[in-house]
Every structure is written in structure tokens, then in C-alpha cells.
Amino acid sequence: MTFYNILFNLNGSAKSPKEVRERIRGFEYTDATSDIIRDSLELEGSGKVFIKCSTRILSNFGMTRSGAFRGINETDILPRCWTIIGDQVLEIHRKVVDSGSRDRYLLEISDSERE
């Protein structure tokens, strides 16, 4: 499964919100993603929410068994990641909230904004 298959039809047109919701419902990790979406409604500058949610999703996807995230814990690589990308994540989060259209945000922004 690719993001292309979730957000866009094969001809490149955006799928409807109904189609996206149906695709998400069929996703194997719906409980984890629902919890993360709920838990990340508000982000703060310290990165605690980011670290908590990242730890959960990486673990659920089996990415903590080997590689860069092997044996991940909340005092290791994720705080370093937050230090590097935290300001950008907060800015994206602010834009999504300000858009008033969280469900379709990625579909509705321009290419330059998405970049």
C-alpha cells in the first residue's frame, strides 16, 4: 500500500473524504492510528507528545526490532529527532489546525505549501 493509493485515484485525482475514511478503516493498525490522532490534537514545544506517539507507532509497526529504532526508548533517538524537526512539526500542526479542514488538509494545500 502506498500513500498514492490512499489519497489519490490512479488518474491522480483526489479521493473523496468517504473513500479515504473507508481506506483508513481497512488499515490493520486502526486502533494505534486513532489513538495517535487523538493524542496529537495538541502539541507542545517540549516534544513529549511527539515522542509518546512516535514510540507507539514505531513499536506497533515492528520498527523497534532492528535498525535505527531498535530498542527505542523515550530518552534516546526521538528527543534528538524532535530537536531537529520539532519547529517544523509545530508549524505544520498549526497550519492544519488553522485550515479548519484537518480531514482534507493534505489534499487541499497547494504543491508549494506541501513542499
C-alpha positions as a printed NumPy array, in Angstrom:
array([[  0.   ,   0.   ,   0.   ],
       [  1.258,   3.437,  -0.859],
       [  0.085,   6.914,   0.079],
       [ -0.815,   7.347,  -3.563],
       [ -3.385,   4.573,  -3.209],
       [ -4.862,   6.136,  -0.068],
       [ -5.174,   9.798,  -1.062],
       [ -5.381,   9.71 ,  -4.86 ],
       [ -7.029,   7.638,  -7.568],
       [ -4.849,   6.082, -10.258],
       [ -5.586,   9.039, -12.543],
       [ -4.123,  11.413,  -9.927],
       [ -7.391,  12.964,  -8.778],
       [ -8.006,  13.264,  -5.034],
       [-10.216,  10.639,  -3.445],
       [-13.29 ,  11.811,  -1.598],
       [-13.226,  12.012,   2.211],
       [-15.554,   8.976,   2.241],
       [-13.09 ,   6.944,   0.161],
       [-10.18 ,   7.992,   2.406],
       [-12.139,   7.066,   5.571],
       [-13.017,   3.655,   4.106],
       [ -9.376,   3.019,   3.257],
       [ -8.3  ,   4.004,   6.765],
       [-10.964,   1.757,   8.342],
       [ -9.452,  -1.176,   6.46 ],
       [ -5.975,  -0.358,   7.732],
       [ -4.569,  -3.041,  10.03 ],
       [ -3.394,  -0.618,  12.736],
       [ -6.564,   1.454,  13.106],
       [ -6.53 ,   1.451,  16.937],
       [ -2.96 ,   2.733,  17.126],
       [ -3.508,   5.399,  14.488],
       [ -6.781,   6.517,  16.1  ],
       [ -5.039,   6.852,  19.466],
       [ -2.187,   8.814,  17.915],
       [ -4.53 ,  11.151,  16.061],
       [ -6.453,  11.75 ,  19.288],
       [ -3.328,  12.156,  21.426],
       [ -1.692,  14.572,  18.98 ],
       [ -4.567,  17.036,  18.692],
       [ -2.46 ,  19.4  ,  20.772],
       [  1.321,  19.534,  20.512],
       [  3.667,  21.372,  22.825],
       [  7.209,  22.65 ,  22.377],
       [  8.883,  20.043,  24.577],
       [  8.13 ,  17.18 ,  22.183],
       [  6.604,  14.878,  24.82 ],
       [  3.519,  14.177,  22.706],
       [  5.641,  13.608,  19.594],
       [  7.885,  11.172,  21.474],
       [  4.943,   9.286,  23.003],
       [  3.119,   8.963,  19.671],
       [  6.269,   8.117,  17.707],
       [  7.235,   5.429,  20.197],
       [  3.785,   3.871,  19.883],
       [  3.638,   3.829,  16.103],
       [  7.225,   2.626,  15.65 ],
       [  6.592,  -0.194,  18.099],
       [  3.271,  -1.173,  16.514],
       [  4.855,  -1.345,  13.079],
       [  7.659,  -3.571,  14.371],
       [ 10.298,  -0.95 ,  13.633],
       [ 11.872,  -1.267,  17.093],
       [ 13.111,  -4.801,  16.471],
       [ 16.111,  -3.8  ,  14.365],
       [ 17.721,  -0.853,  12.653],
       [ 17.926,   2.737,  13.84 ],
       [ 14.932,   2.397,  16.171],
       [ 15.884,  -0.938,  17.748],
       [ 15.093,  -0.936,  21.438],
       [ 13.873,   2.639,  21.23 ],
       [ 13.026,   4.418,  24.426],
       [ 11.956,   7.916,  25.308],
       [ 15.464,   9.081,  26.262],
       [ 17.292,   8.206,  23.073],
       [ 16.82 ,   8.979,  19.389],
       [ 13.326,  10.513,  19.404],
       [ 14.29 ,  13.531,  21.526],
       [ 17.127,  14.155,  19.072],
       [ 14.663,  13.886,  16.188],
       [ 12.384,  16.391,  17.918],
       [ 15.277,  18.808,  18.345],
       [ 15.888,  18.694,  14.6  ],
       [ 12.311,  18.728,  13.264],
       [ 10.179,  19.948,  16.181],
       [  9.761,  23.513,  14.938],
       [  8.668,  22.249,  11.521],
       [  6.221,  19.76 ,  13.051],
       [  4.707,  22.508,  15.205],
       [  4.375,  24.76 ,  12.151],
       [  2.666,  22.015,  10.128],
       [  0.388,  21.272,  13.068],
       [ -0.521,  24.956,  13.372],
       [ -1.321,  25.176,   9.649],
       [ -3.522,  22.076,   9.793],
       [ -5.436,  23.406,  12.799],
       [ -5.754,  26.882,  11.26 ],
       [ -7.058,  25.416,   7.991],
       [-10.235,  24.253,   9.723],
       [-10.181,  21.19 ,   7.459],
       [ -7.997,  18.627,   9.204],
       [ -9.533,  15.678,   7.289],
       [ -8.605,  17.093,   3.867],
       [ -5.634,  19.291,   4.677],
       [ -3.06 ,  17.396,   2.574],
       [ -5.453,  17.191,  -0.356],
       [ -6.336,  20.866,  -0.355],
       [ -2.977,  22.595,   0.066],
       [ -1.008,  23.743,  -2.939],
       [  2.1  ,  21.949,  -4.18 ],
       [  4.338,  24.742,  -2.9  ],
       [  2.736,  24.627,   0.588],
       [  3.041,  20.825,   0.661],
       [  6.719,  21.074,  -0.297]])
